[in-house]
């Protein structure tokens, strides 16, 4: 007992005031600056969150039978190199209730009601019972009969969704895991409840100082989810569901100040680079979720009076000591349902003892333990080597304007994924945009909405043309053509510089070859500007000289070029229809084409009808670009479509041998655009 008391007393003491003669406050400022540069400044994190929020609001506007929500670290505002893209999907015509009295809020003819049965489940888990034995096809196919009732089995539901939607994915916890291009993803198919769990009611009572009342109310009002995984020590592991607070968690992270957020980020690096370094996956007992939970508890318990840059490492130390205490006691209480001990299934016995010894060994090093992190080490050593170093934590000194803009436009581009496939959806999305314009929006959401509107206009213009071209009624074709031209020109006025290529595609598609070449010339001039920001490259000095201090709206339409996205459900030009079909067959929704590649292709295609010499020049330029670019104008992940386009043009120019070489090169690249089927077909034509 005396030994136990001694360890507890040591853990309650402060062992992190300095390294040598250097006070921890000075090191904190240095680490804070490094973290801002690597993980994000307050402004960067706010922009990421705002853009994801508006994307989710738009994507869930439609009357589909499914809703989605991004969760995990990317939703919280991190952009770490190894971050997965976590998404949750749930059916809108199913609702989970906690007792029968809540059924009065639903029309049982439209909503399948699922009743929680937690009587035999560990804290934080439940069985999902279908009292009326009505549900969707996947739900009913996942059912098992237990004690005379029909219950949705979590393991069956998880497997049915995986095999029917993404058969190549692997199972990881409650998720289907896979890779799309360069991004690893985790998808959880779940159910939703509009009501806060009774077992988490104590959390509401605990929220005196943090989070603020409006955040608490928002969290409780939005209920919770149920993800398809049972407790490993429960009696019904294959059939139980875990109560998920993913929505509540990202709202809590949003409510953190930046030092608290970076403390969480520092703990994520700590568990990855120090605690779990060199361990196999099955030996990794601690994960990022434990770190997040420790930060939540530390903030709510008001352990550190001031969460500011000078106290970043003090905040880290508070959380580390809490984690050490949990491992020592073998109890890690879930933040929402403390009775749910998250260590119960893995951290006990010899594994618990070994982990505690390892963590306690790190604890004895004091804050110097962070010198074991290859990422953080340099920011601490800088101060150790230069004790008089002055560190400025002012956000405006931490990032260049061009650097911030580069990430902002990259986020806008990445999250611009809504490409409606018919006019009805186009109109619905435009109506949503109109409503949003009249609502309170952040500055980042305004420019994001601006780009999103251009995407809808592009889709609408080509869909309209494709519909009325097939009617054969001249007057309707004429009116539709005028409307399409107007929408594309309007979009070009407030989209990316590269969006002018949609006009070129339309002119080529409608046989206006000279007009197409005229727009190509204007586009060439704009794309040749030395200050142009293109995907992954910008001359920051020239960019700042040209557009520094101007609005993001102005910057976007004057100085930013991004890859062209073609929705696979819309025909833009016939020459790429085979590639779009191939991508779609392989579960791709978009083609991504570098703007300079598409520019030269369209110049070649349009010139063939009016100027054969210029057509050859366009083909030569395309060939030189694809053969010699070092990733500046043709990103590595888009080399598959770039070689493909070169091959298409060479084949049309009557050079089958060169085309064959290009197609073979395309097959050898990373299949980002999922066009291998089309490439193989072209080779055998």
C-alpha positions as CSV (number, residue, x, y, z in Angstrom):
1,X,0.0,0.0,0.0
2,X,2.8,2.4,0.8
3,X,4.3,1.8,-2.6
4,X,1.0,2.5,-4.3
5,X,0.6,5.7,-2.3
6,X,4.1,6.7,-3.3
7,X,3.4,6.2,-7.0
8,X,0.2,8.2,-6.7
9,X,1.9,11.1,-5.0
10,X,4.6,11.2,-7.6
11,X,2.0,11.2,-10.4
12,X,0.2,14.1,-8.7
13,X,3.4,16.1,-8.5
14,X,4.8,18.4,-11.2
15,X,7.7,16.9,-13.0
16,X,7.7,19.1,-16.1
17,X,8.7,22.6,-15.1
18,X,11.9,22.8,-17.2
19,X,14.7,21.0,-19.0
20,X,18.0,22.1,-17.5
21,X,17.7,25.9,-17.0
22,X,15.1,26.4,-19.7
23,X,11.6,27.1,-18.3
24,X,8.8,25.0,-19.9
25,X,6.9,28.2,-20.9
26,X,9.6,29.1,-23.4
27,X,9.7,25.6,-24.9
28,X,5.9,25.7,-25.0
29,X,6.0,28.8,-27.2
30,X,8.5,27.1,-29.6
31,X,6.4,23.9,-29.8
32,X,3.2,26.0,-30.3
33,X,4.8,27.8,-33.3
34,X,5.9,24.5,-34.8
35,X,2.5,22.9,-34.2
36,X,0.8,25.9,-35.9
37,X,3.0,25.5,-38.9
38,X,2.5,21.7,-39.1
39,X,-1.0,21.2,-37.9
40,X,-2.5,24.6,-38.6
41,X,-3.0,28.1,-37.4
42,X,-6.3,29.1,-35.8
43,X,-7.4,30.6,-39.1
44,X,-6.4,27.5,-41.1
45,X,-8.3,25.2,-38.8
46,X,-11.4,27.4,-38.8
47,X,-11.4,27.5,-42.6
48,X,-11.1,23.7,-42.9
49,X,-14.0,23.2,-40.5
50,X,-16.2,25.8,-42.2
51,X,-15.7,24.3,-45.6
52,X,-16.5,20.8,-44.4
53,X,-19.5,22.0,-42.6
54,X,-21.0,23.7,-45.7
55,X,-20.2,20.7,-47.9
56,X,-22.1,18.5,-45.4
57,X,-25.0,20.8,-45.3
58,X,-25.2,20.8,-49.1
59,X,-24.7,17.1,-49.5
60,X,-27.5,16.3,-47.0
61,X,-30.1,18.7,-48.5
62,X,-31.4,16.2,-50.9
63,X,-34.3,13.8,-50.2
64,X,-32.2,10.7,-50.4
65,X,-32.8,7.8,-48.1
66,X,-29.3,8.2,-46.7
67,X,-27.4,10.9,-44.8
68,X,-23.7,11.2,-44.3
69,X,-21.3,12.8,-41.8
70,X,-17.6,13.2,-41.9
71,X,-16.1,12.3,-38.6
72,X,-12.7,11.7,-37.1
73,X,-9.6,13.8,-37.2
74,X,-10.2,15.4,-40.6
75,X,-13.6,16.6,-39.4
76,X,-12.1,18.0,-36.3
77,X,-9.7,20.2,-38.4
78,X,-6.5,18.1,-38.6
79,X,-4.7,17.5,-41.9
80,X,-2.1,14.9,-40.8
81,X,-0.3,13.0,-43.5
82,X,-1.6,9.6,-42.4
83,X,-5.1,10.7,-41.6
84,X,-7.9,8.5,-42.8
85,X,-11.1,10.0,-44.2
86,X,-13.8,8.8,-41.8
87,X,-17.5,8.9,-42.9
88,X,-20.7,7.7,-41.3
89,X,-23.8,6.8,-43.3
90,X,-27.2,6.1,-41.9
91,X,-30.7,5.6,-43.4
92,X,-33.1,8.5,-43.0
93,X,-36.2,6.3,-42.8
94,X,-35.0,4.5,-39.6
95,X,-34.9,6.0,-36.1
96,X,-33.7,4.5,-32.9
97,X,-35.7,5.3,-29.8
98,X,-35.0,4.7,-26.1
99,X,-38.5,3.9,-25.0
100,X,-41.9,3.5,-26.6
101,X,-43.1,7.0,-25.5
102,X,-40.8,8.5,-28.1
103,X,-42.6,6.7,-30.9
104,X,-45.3,9.5,-30.9
105,X,-42.8,11.8,-32.7
106,X,-42.8,9.6,-35.8
107,X,-45.0,8.3,-38.5
108,X,-44.5,4.6,-38.4
109,X,-45.7,4.3,-42.0
110,X,-42.6,6.3,-43.1
111,X,-40.1,5.6,-40.3
112,X,-38.9,2.1,-39.2
113,X,-38.6,2.4,-35.4
114,X,-35.8,0.6,-33.6
115,X,-35.9,0.2,-29.8
116,X,-32.8,0.1,-27.7
117,X,-32.5,-2.9,-25.3
118,X,-29.5,-2.3,-23.0
119,X,-30.7,-4.6,-20.2
120,X,-27.9,-7.2,-20.9
121,X,-25.3,-5.0,-22.5
122,X,-22.2,-3.4,-21.0
123,X,-22.3,0.4,-20.5
124,X,-22.0,2.3,-23.8
125,X,-23.5,-0.7,-25.8
126,X,-27.0,-1.8,-26.7
127,X,-29.0,-4.3,-28.7
128,X,-31.3,-2.9,-31.4
129,X,-34.8,-4.5,-31.4
130,X,-37.4,-4.1,-34.1
131,X,-40.6,-4.2,-32.1
132,X,-42.8,-3.8,-35.2
133,X,-40.5,-6.1,-37.2
134,X,-40.4,-3.6,-40.0
135,X,-37.2,-2.2,-41.6
136,X,-35.4,-1.7,-44.8
137,X,-34.0,-4.7,-46.8
138,X,-30.5,-4.5,-45.4
139,X,-31.9,-4.2,-41.8
140,X,-34.2,-7.1,-42.2
141,X,-31.5,-9.2,-43.8
142,X,-29.3,-8.6,-40.8
143,X,-31.8,-9.7,-38.2
144,X,-31.5,-12.5,-35.7
145,X,-34.2,-13.9,-33.5
146,X,-33.4,-13.6,-29.7
147,X,-35.8,-14.3,-26.8
148,X,-38.7,-14.1,-29.2
149,X,-37.8,-10.7,-30.5
150,X,-36.2,-9.6,-33.9
151,X,-32.9,-7.9,-33.4
152,X,-30.6,-6.3,-35.9
153,X,-27.2,-8.0,-35.7
154,X,-24.3,-5.6,-35.9
155,X,-21.9,-8.1,-37.4
156,X,-24.4,-9.1,-40.1
157,X,-25.3,-5.5,-40.9
158,X,-21.7,-4.5,-41.2
159,X,-20.9,-7.4,-43.5
160,X,-24.0,-6.9,-45.7
161,X,-23.1,-3.3,-46.3
162,X,-19.5,-4.1,-47.0
163,X,-20.2,-6.8,-49.5
164,X,-23.0,-5.0,-51.3
165,X,-21.4,-1.5,-51.4
166,X,-17.6,-2.0,-51.2
167,X,-16.8,-5.7,-51.6
168,X,-13.0,-5.0,-51.8
169,X,-12.9,-3.2,-48.5
170,X,-11.6,-4.8,-45.3
171,X,-13.3,-4.8,-41.9
172,X,-11.7,-2.6,-39.2
173,X,-13.7,-2.2,-36.0
174,X,-17.2,-1.0,-37.0
175,X,-15.9,0.3,-40.4
176,X,-15.3,-0.8,-43.9
177,X,-11.8,0.3,-44.8
178,X,-10.3,0.9,-48.2
179,X,-8.3,3.2,-50.4
180,X,-9.6,5.7,-53.0
181,X,-6.8,7.0,-55.1
182,X,-4.3,8.4,-52.6
183,X,-6.8,8.5,-49.7
184,X,-7.4,5.8,-47.1
185,X,-10.9,5.8,-45.8
186,X,-13.1,4.2,-43.1
187,X,-16.8,4.0,-43.7
188,X,-19.3,3.2,-40.9
189,X,-22.9,2.2,-41.7
190,X,-24.9,3.0,-38.7
191,X,-28.3,4.1,-37.3
192,X,-29.3,7.4,-35.7
193,X,-31.3,8.5,-32.7
194,X,-32.8,12.0,-32.3
195,X,-32.6,11.6,-28.5
196,X,-29.8,11.8,-26.1
197,X,-29.0,8.5,-24.4
198,X,-30.3,8.2,-20.8
199,X,-27.1,6.5,-19.8
200,X,-25.2,9.8,-20.8
201,X,-27.5,12.1,-18.8
202,X,-24.8,12.6,-16.2
203,X,-22.6,14.3,-18.8
204,X,-25.2,17.1,-19.1
205,X,-25.0,17.6,-15.3
206,X,-21.2,17.7,-15.4
207,X,-21.0,20.5,-17.9
208,X,-20.6,23.5,-15.6
209,X,-17.5,25.2,-17.0
210,X,-17.0,23.4,-20.3
211,X,-18.4,23.2,-22.9
212,X,-20.6,26.3,-22.9
213,X,-24.3,25.9,-22.5
214,X,-25.1,26.6,-26.2
215,X,-22.7,23.8,-27.2
216,X,-24.2,21.4,-24.6
217,X,-27.7,22.1,-25.9
218,X,-26.7,21.7,-29.5
219,X,-25.0,18.3,-28.8
220,X,-28.0,17.0,-26.8
221,X,-30.5,18.2,-29.4
222,X,-28.7,16.2,-32.1
223,X,-28.8,12.8,-30.3
224,X,-26.3,10.1,-31.1
225,X,-25.5,7.2,-33.5
226,X,-25.1,3.5,-33.2
227,X,-22.1,1.9,-35.0
228,X,-21.9,-1.8,-35.8
229,X,-19.6,-3.3,-33.2
230,X,-20.2,-5.1,-30.0
231,X,-18.3,-5.2,-26.7
232,X,-15.6,-7.9,-26.8
233,X,-16.5,-9.0,-23.3
234,X,-20.3,-8.8,-23.7
235,X,-22.7,-11.7,-24.0
236,X,-23.8,-10.6,-27.5
237,X,-20.7,-9.3,-29.2
238,X,-21.9,-10.2,-32.7
239,X,-25.3,-8.5,-32.2
240,X,-24.5,-5.5,-30.0
241,X,-24.1,-1.9,-31.2
242,X,-21.8,0.7,-29.7
243,X,-23.3,4.1,-28.9
244,X,-21.4,6.6,-30.9
245,X,-20.9,10.3,-29.9
246,X,-19.0,11.2,-33.1
247,X,-21.1,14.3,-33.8
248,X,-20.8,15.4,-30.1
249,X,-17.1,14.9,-30.2
250,X,-16.3,17.1,-33.2
251,X,-18.6,19.8,-31.7
252,X,-16.5,19.6,-28.5
253,X,-13.3,19.8,-30.5
254,X,-14.7,22.9,-32.3
255,X,-15.4,24.5,-28.9
256,X,-11.7,24.2,-27.8
257,X,-9.4,27.1,-28.0
258,X,-6.4,26.7,-30.2
259,X,-4.0,25.8,-27.5
260,X,-6.3,23.0,-26.3
261,X,-6.7,21.8,-29.9
262,X,-2.9,21.7,-30.3
263,X,-2.6,19.9,-27.0
264,X,-4.8,17.2,-28.5
265,X,-2.6,17.2,-31.7
266,X,0.5,16.9,-29.6
267,X,-1.0,13.9,-27.8
268,X,-1.8,12.3,-31.2
269,X,1.9,12.7,-32.2
270,X,3.0,11.4,-28.8
271,X,1.0,8.2,-29.1
272,X,2.1,7.6,-32.7
273,X,5.8,8.6,-32.5
274,X,6.7,7.6,-28.9
275,X,4.2,5.2,-27.3
276,X,3.4,3.1,-30.3
277,X,6.6,3.5,-32.2
278,X,7.9,0.2,-33.5
279,X,4.9,-1.8,-32.2
280,X,2.8,-4.1,-34.4
281,X,-0.9,-3.1,-34.7
282,X,-2.0,-5.9,-32.3
283,X,0.4,-4.6,-29.6
284,X,-0.8,-1.0,-29.8
285,X,-2.9,-0.6,-26.7
286,X,-3.4,3.1,-26.7
287,X,-4.8,5.1,-29.6
288,X,-5.8,8.7,-30.6
289,X,-9.3,8.2,-29.1
290,X,-7.8,7.7,-25.6
291,X,-5.8,11.0,-26.2
292,X,-8.9,12.9,-27.2
293,X,-10.8,11.6,-24.1
294,X,-7.9,12.7,-21.8
295,X,-8.1,16.2,-23.3
296,X,-11.8,16.3,-22.8
297,X,-11.6,15.3,-19.2
298,X,-8.6,17.7,-18.5
299,X,-10.5,20.7,-19.9
300,X,-13.7,19.9,-18.2
301,X,-12.0,19.3,-14.8
302,X,-10.4,22.7,-15.1
303,X,-7.0,21.2,-14.2
304,X,-5.1,24.0,-16.0
305,X,-6.4,27.5,-15.3
306,X,-5.1,29.1,-18.6
307,X,-4.8,27.2,-21.9
308,X,-2.5,29.5,-23.8
309,X,0.6,29.1,-25.9
310,X,2.9,29.5,-22.9
311,X,1.1,26.6,-21.2
312,X,1.0,24.2,-24.2
313,X,3.4,21.7,-22.6
314,X,1.8,22.1,-19.2
315,X,-1.5,21.1,-20.8
316,X,0.2,18.2,-22.4
317,X,1.7,17.1,-19.0
318,X,-1.7,17.3,-17.3
319,X,-3.2,15.0,-19.9
320,X,-0.2,12.6,-19.8
321,X,-0.5,12.3,-16.0
322,X,-4.2,11.6,-16.3
323,X,-3.4,8.9,-18.9
324,X,-0.8,7.5,-16.6
325,X,-3.3,7.4,-13.8
326,X,-5.8,5.6,-16.0
327,X,-3.3,2.9,-17.0
328,X,-2.2,2.4,-13.4
329,X,-5.8,2.0,-12.3
330,X,-6.9,0.0,-15.4
331,X,-9.8,2.4,-15.9
332,X,-10.3,4.8,-18.8
333,X,-13.8,6.4,-18.4
334,X,-15.6,7.3,-21.5
335,X,-16.3,11.0,-21.5
336,X,-20.0,10.7,-22.0
337,X,-20.7,7.4,-20.2
338,X,-18.0,7.1,-17.5
339,X,-19.3,3.7,-16.6
340,X,-17.9,2.5,-20.0
341,X,-14.3,1.6,-19.1
342,X,-12.5,1.8,-22.5
343,X,-9.6,-0.2,-21.1
344,X,-11.7,-3.2,-20.1
345,X,-11.1,-5.5,-23.1
346,X,-7.4,-4.8,-23.8
347,X,-5.5,-3.1,-20.9
348,X,-5.4,-5.5,-18.0
349,X,-3.1,-8.1,-16.5
350,X,0.4,-8.3,-17.9
351,X,-0.4,-5.9,-20.8
352,X,-1.5,-3.2,-18.3
353,X,1.6,-3.7,-16.1
354,X,4.0,-3.5,-19.1
355,X,2.3,-0.4,-20.5
356,X,2.4,1.3,-17.1
357,X,6.1,0.6,-16.7
358,X,6.8,2.0,-20.1
359,X,4.7,5.1,-19.5
360,X,6.2,5.6,-16.0
361,X,9.7,5.4,-17.5
362,X,8.7,8.2,-19.9
363,X,7.2,10.2,-17.0
364,X,10.5,10.1,-15.1
365,X,12.2,11.9,-18.0
366,X,9.9,14.8,-17.5
367,X,8.9,16.9,-20.5
368,X,12.2,15.9,-22.0
369,X,10.4,12.7,-23.1
370,X,9.2,14.7,-26.1
371,X,12.8,14.7,-27.4
372,X,12.0,11.1,-28.5
373,X,9.5,12.5,-31.0
374,X,11.2,13.1,-34.4
375,X,8.6,15.7,-35.3
376,X,8.7,17.8,-32.1
377,X,12.3,17.4,-31.2
378,X,13.7,20.2,-33.3
379,X,11.4,22.9,-31.8
380,X,12.6,22.0,-28.3
381,X,16.3,21.8,-29.3
382,X,16.1,25.2,-30.9
383,X,15.3,26.7,-27.5
384,X,17.8,24.5,-25.6
385,X,20.6,25.7,-28.0
386,X,19.5,29.3,-27.8
387,X,18.0,30.1,-24.4
388,X,17.6,33.8,-25.3
389,X,15.6,33.0,-28.4
390,X,12.5,35.2,-28.7
391,X,9.5,33.2,-30.0
392,X,6.5,35.1,-31.5
393,X,3.2,33.3,-31.3
394,X,1.2,35.9,-33.2
395,X,-0.7,34.1,-35.9
396,X,0.0,36.7,-38.6
397,X,3.7,35.9,-38.4
398,X,3.3,32.1,-38.6
399,X,2.1,31.7,-42.2
400,X,2.5,33.6,-45.5
401,X,-0.6,34.9,-47.2
402,X,0.1,32.8,-50.3
403,X,0.6,29.7,-48.2
404,X,-2.7,30.2,-46.5
405,X,-4.5,30.8,-49.8
406,X,-2.9,27.7,-51.3
407,X,-4.4,25.5,-48.6
408,X,-7.8,27.4,-48.6
409,X,-8.3,26.9,-52.3
410,X,-7.1,23.3,-52.0
411,X,-9.7,22.7,-49.3
412,X,-12.4,24.3,-51.5
413,X,-11.4,22.2,-54.5
414,X,-11.2,19.0,-52.5
415,X,-14.6,19.4,-50.9
416,X,-16.4,20.5,-54.1
417,X,-17.8,17.1,-54.8
418,X,-21.5,17.8,-55.4
419,X,-22.2,17.1,-59.1
420,X,-25.9,16.7,-59.7
421,X,-26.9,14.3,-62.5
422,X,-30.3,15.8,-63.6
423,X,-32.0,19.2,-63.9
424,X,-34.2,18.6,-60.9
425,X,-31.3,18.2,-58.6
426,X,-29.4,21.1,-60.2
427,X,-32.4,23.4,-59.4
428,X,-32.7,22.0,-55.9
429,X,-29.0,22.7,-55.2
430,X,-29.2,26.2,-56.6
431,X,-32.2,26.9,-54.4
432,X,-30.2,25.7,-51.4
433,X,-27.4,28.0,-52.4
434,X,-29.8,30.9,-52.7
435,X,-31.1,30.2,-49.2
436,X,-27.6,29.9,-47.7
437,X,-26.6,33.3,-49.2
438,X,-29.2,34.9,-47.1
439,X,-28.0,33.2,-43.9
440,X,-25.1,34.0,-41.7
441,X,-21.9,32.7,-43.3
442,X,-18.2,32.9,-42.5
443,X,-15.8,34.4,-45.0
444,X,-14.5,31.0,-45.9
445,X,-18.0,29.6,-46.5
446,X,-18.8,32.6,-48.8
447,X,-15.9,31.9,-51.2
448,X,-16.6,28.1,-50.9
449,X,-20.2,28.7,-51.9
450,X,-19.1,30.8,-54.8
451,X,-17.0,27.9,-56.2
452,X,-19.8,25.4,-55.5
453,X,-22.2,27.6,-57.5
454,X,-19.9,27.5,-60.5
455,X,-19.9,23.7,-60.3
456,X,-23.7,23.5,-60.3
457,X,-23.8,25.9,-63.3
458,X,-21.3,23.7,-65.2
459,X,-23.4,20.6,-64.6
460,X,-26.7,22.4,-65.4
461,X,-25.3,23.8,-68.7
462,X,-24.2,20.4,-70.1
463,X,-27.2,18.5,-68.8
464,X,-29.5,21.0,-70.4
465,X,-27.6,20.7,-73.7
466,X,-27.6,16.9,-73.6
467,X,-31.4,16.8,-73.0
468,X,-32.5,19.2,-75.7
469,X,-30.0,18.2,-78.3
470,X,-31.8,14.8,-78.4
471,X,-35.3,16.3,-78.8
472,X,-34.8,17.6,-82.3
473,X,-37.0,20.6,-81.7
474,X,-34.9,23.6,-83.1
475,X,-36.5,26.3,-80.9
476,X,-35.9,24.3,-77.7
477,X,-32.4,23.5,-78.8
478,X,-31.7,27.2,-79.5
479,X,-33.2,28.4,-76.1
480,X,-31.3,25.7,-74.2
481,X,-28.1,26.6,-76.0
482,X,-28.4,30.3,-75.1
483,X,-29.1,29.3,-71.4
484,X,-26.1,26.9,-71.3
485,X,-23.7,29.5,-72.8
486,X,-24.9,32.1,-70.4
487,X,-24.4,29.8,-67.4
488,X,-20.9,28.8,-68.4
489,X,-19.9,32.4,-69.0
490,X,-21.4,33.4,-65.7
491,X,-19.5,30.6,-63.9
492,X,-16.3,31.7,-65.6
493,X,-16.7,35.2,-64.0
494,X,-16.4,33.9,-60.4
495,X,-14.8,30.5,-60.6
496,X,-11.2,29.4,-61.0
497,X,-9.2,30.6,-64.0
498,X,-9.2,27.0,-65.3
499,X,-13.0,27.0,-65.3
500,X,-12.9,28.8,-68.7
501,X,-12.1,25.3,-70.1
502,X,-15.8,24.3,-69.6
503,X,-16.7,27.0,-72.1
504,X,-14.1,25.6,-74.5
505,X,-15.5,22.1,-74.1
506,X,-19.0,23.4,-74.7
507,X,-18.0,25.3,-77.9
508,X,-16.2,22.2,-79.2
509,X,-19.2,20.0,-78.4
510,X,-21.5,22.3,-80.3
511,X,-19.1,22.5,-83.3
512,X,-18.1,26.2,-82.7
513,X,-14.4,25.5,-83.3
514,X,-13.3,29.0,-83.9
515,X,-15.0,30.3,-80.8
516,X,-13.4,27.5,-78.9
517,X,-9.9,28.4,-80.1
518,X,-10.6,32.1,-79.2
519,X,-11.4,31.1,-75.6
520,X,-8.3,28.9,-75.6
521,X,-6.1,31.9,-76.5
522,X,-7.6,33.9,-73.6
523,X,-7.2,31.0,-71.3
524,X,-3.6,30.5,-72.3
525,X,-2.8,34.1,-71.4
526,X,-4.4,33.7,-68.0
527,X,-2.7,30.4,-67.3
528,X,0.7,31.8,-68.3
529,X,0.7,34.5,-65.6
530,X,3.8,34.1,-63.4
531,X,1.7,34.6,-60.2
532,X,-0.7,31.8,-61.1
533,X,-1.5,29.4,-58.2
534,X,-2.0,25.9,-59.6
535,X,-2.4,22.6,-57.7
536,X,0.7,22.2,-55.5
537,X,2.7,25.1,-56.9
538,X,2.8,28.9,-56.6
539,X,5.5,31.6,-56.7
540,X,4.5,33.1,-53.4
541,X,6.4,36.4,-54.0
542,X,4.8,37.1,-57.4
543,X,1.4,35.9,-56.2
544,X,1.5,38.3,-53.3
545,X,2.6,41.2,-55.5
546,X,-0.2,40.5,-57.9
547,X,-3.2,39.8,-55.7
548,X,-2.0,40.2,-52.1
549,X,-4.5,41.8,-49.8
550,X,-7.4,41.3,-52.2
551,X,-10.5,39.3,-51.5
552,X,-10.5,35.5,-51.9
553,X,-13.2,35.9,-54.5
554,X,-10.9,38.1,-56.6
555,X,-7.9,35.8,-56.1
556,X,-9.9,32.7,-57.1
557,X,-11.1,34.1,-60.5
558,X,-7.8,35.9,-61.3
559,X,-5.0,33.8,-60.0
560,X,-6.0,30.2,-59.2
561,X,-6.1,27.2,-61.5
562,X,-7.2,23.7,-60.4
563,X,-7.7,20.3,-62.1
564,X,-10.9,20.0,-64.1
565,X,-13.5,17.7,-62.7
566,X,-15.8,15.9,-65.1
567,X,-18.8,14.2,-63.5
568,X,-19.0,10.6,-64.9
569,X,-22.8,10.9,-65.3
570,X,-22.6,13.8,-67.7
571,X,-21.2,13.8,-71.2
572,X,-18.9,16.8,-71.8
573,X,-17.1,15.7,-74.9
574,X,-17.5,12.4,-76.7
575,X,-13.8,11.8,-76.9
576,X,-13.7,11.1,-73.1
577,X,-17.0,9.2,-72.8
578,X,-15.2,5.8,-72.8
579,X,-13.0,6.9,-69.9
580,X,-16.0,8.3,-67.9
581,X,-17.8,5.0,-68.4
582,X,-14.8,3.0,-67.2
583,X,-14.4,5.2,-64.2
584,X,-18.0,4.8,-63.3
585,X,-17.9,1.0,-63.7
586,X,-15.1,1.0,-61.2
587,X,-17.0,3.0,-58.7
588,X,-15.5,6.4,-59.7
589,X,-17.7,9.5,-59.8
590,X,-15.4,12.0,-61.4
591,X,-12.5,12.3,-63.8
592,X,-9.7,14.7,-62.7
593,X,-7.8,16.3,-65.6
594,X,-4.9,18.8,-65.2
595,X,-6.0,22.0,-66.9
596,X,-2.9,22.3,-69.2
597,X,-3.5,18.8,-70.5
598,X,-7.1,19.5,-71.2
599,X,-6.2,22.8,-72.8
600,X,-3.8,21.2,-75.3
601,X,-6.3,18.4,-76.0
602,X,-9.1,20.9,-76.8
603,X,-6.7,23.0,-78.9
604,X,-5.8,19.8,-80.9
605,X,-9.5,18.7,-81.3
606,X,-10.8,22.2,-82.3
607,X,-7.9,23.0,-84.7
608,X,-8.4,19.7,-86.6
609,X,-11.5,21.3,-88.2
610,X,-10.0,24.7,-89.1
611,X,-6.2,24.7,-88.9
612,X,-4.3,21.4,-89.3
613,X,-0.9,23.1,-88.6
614,X,-2.2,24.5,-85.3
615,X,-3.6,21.0,-84.5
616,X,-0.2,19.5,-84.8
617,X,1.3,22.3,-82.6
618,X,-1.3,21.5,-80.0
619,X,-0.5,17.8,-80.1
620,X,3.2,18.6,-79.9
621,X,2.7,20.8,-76.9
622,X,0.6,18.1,-75.2
623,X,3.2,15.4,-75.9
624,X,6.0,17.6,-74.5
625,X,4.0,18.4,-71.4
626,X,3.1,14.7,-70.6
627,X,6.6,13.4,-71.4
628,X,8.7,16.0,-69.6
629,X,6.6,17.6,-66.8
630,X,8.1,16.9,-63.4
631,X,4.8,17.0,-61.4
632,X,4.4,20.8,-61.6
633,X,1.6,21.0,-64.2
634,X,0.7,17.3,-64.3
635,X,0.3,16.0,-60.8
636,X,1.6,12.4,-60.3
637,X,-1.8,11.1,-59.4
638,X,-3.3,12.4,-62.6
639,X,-0.7,11.0,-65.0
640,X,-3.0,8.1,-65.9
641,X,-5.5,10.3,-67.6
642,X,-2.8,12.6,-69.0
643,X,-1.1,9.7,-70.9
644,X,-4.6,8.5,-71.9
645,X,-5.5,11.8,-73.4
646,X,-2.2,12.0,-75.2
647,X,-2.9,8.5,-76.7
648,X,-6.4,9.5,-77.8
649,X,-5.0,12.5,-79.6
650,X,-2.2,10.5,-81.2
651,X,-4.7,7.9,-82.4
652,X,-6.9,10.5,-83.9
653,X,-3.9,12.0,-85.6
654,X,-3.1,8.7,-87.3
655,X,-0.2,7.6,-85.2
656,X,-1.2,4.3,-83.7
657,X,2.3,3.3,-82.5
658,X,2.7,6.4,-80.4
659,X,-0.8,6.0,-79.1
660,X,-0.1,2.4,-78.0
661,X,3.0,3.6,-76.1
662,X,0.9,6.3,-74.4
663,X,-1.8,3.9,-73.4
664,X,0.7,1.4,-72.0
665,X,2.2,4.3,-70.0
666,X,-1.2,5.1,-68.7
667,X,-1.7,1.5,-67.5
668,X,1.6,1.7,-65.7
669,X,0.6,4.8,-63.6
670,X,-1.4,4.8,-60.4
671,X,-5.0,4.1,-61.4
672,X,-6.3,7.2,-59.7
673,X,-9.0,7.9,-62.3
674,X,-10.0,4.2,-62.6
675,X,-9.8,4.3,-66.4
676,X,-7.9,1.0,-66.9
677,X,-10.9,-0.7,-68.6
678,X,-11.1,2.1,-71.2
679,X,-7.3,2.0,-71.7
680,X,-7.3,-1.7,-72.3
681,X,-10.3,-1.4,-74.7
682,X,-8.5,1.3,-76.7
683,X,-5.3,-0.8,-77.0
684,X,-7.3,-3.7,-78.5
685,X,-9.3,-1.5,-80.9
